[in-house]
Amino acid sequence: MLVLLILGLIAFVFFIERVLYLHRGQIRSAAFLNGIKNILAKRRLVEALTLCEETPGPVASVVKAALLHASDDAQTMRFHVQEAALVEIPALERRLGSIAAIAQVTPLVGLLGTVLGMATTYIAFEKGGDYATPHALSVGLWQALICTVGGLILAIPTHLAYHFLSSRVRSLVRDVEWSGNEIMRYLLSEYVLSNDTKENKAKS
């Protein structure tokens, strides 16, 4: 039971830390990108970069990578956007593996406690005498079963916590992919066209 309590405390701390981290990184991607586009339409690239730096989360980091290479060709820009995404995604998935491992191990730890408790009970049977009283045997069986109960009680919410966090991570990854593609499309098409139009007007 002590091992189960330690595992439960670790899982709880990891879960709270991940919830706070993912909540901090969750932004309204569409609204954020619309704001970046409006700033870029006014030819304020530095202001757009500043907004990305002030906005937490992986979406802002990916958009910033694209803005830093706004004057590069499509292949170079895509490389840096993908590189930024590869840096951010592992940070989102950090500790999820540990939570999943705890969810899988806790029933086994509880079963191990049950087996050890049953072994203690059978040892009392073998010794006989005062060791094999009904009260002593019932206490041994109760201590054995409580380990299995504790393992299952801990494993069920830990599994749910893992799947909840995994869904949040998948949602953020989709936002990162969409934001990266959207800002690249804008920079390589509308932003470039806007530059060309202003340059033509200036020449005329």
C-alpha positions, 0 to 999 in steps of 0.5 A: 500500500505504501508503494501504491500511495507513492505512485498515486502521489507521483501520478497526481503531481504529474497530472496537475503539472500537465494540466496547467502546462497545457492550459497555458499553451492553449490559445485560440489559434484562429483569432491569434493568426487573424491578429498576426495577419492584420499586423502583417497587412500593415507591414509591421513584421517586428510587431508581429514577432513581438506578439509571438514572443509575448504569447505562450504556447507552441502555436506562437512558437511555430508562427514565429519561426515562419515570420523569422523566415518570411523572406525565404523560399518555401522549402526553407520556411517549411524546414524551420516551421517543422523544426520548431514544431519538432521542438514543441511537440515533445514538450507537450507529450512530456510525462504522459508516458510516466502517467501511462506507466503508473496506470499500467503498473498499479494493478500489478503492484496491488496484485503483488500485495495480495499474493504476499498477503495470501502467502502470509496467511498460509504461513500462519496456517502452517504454524498453527496454534495462535497464528491460525485463529479466525481473527488472524486469518481474516486480518491477513485476507483483508490486508491481502485484498485491500492491496488489489482494491487500492491498485484498481482504485488508483489505476482507473482514474490514472487511465482516465487522466492519461486519456484526457491529457492525450486528447488535449495534446492531440488538440494542440498538435492539430492547432500547431499543424494548422497554424504552421500551414496557414501562416506559410500559405499567407506568407508565400501568397498574400503577403508576397502579393501585397509586397509586390503590389506596393512596390509596383505602386511605388515605382509608378 
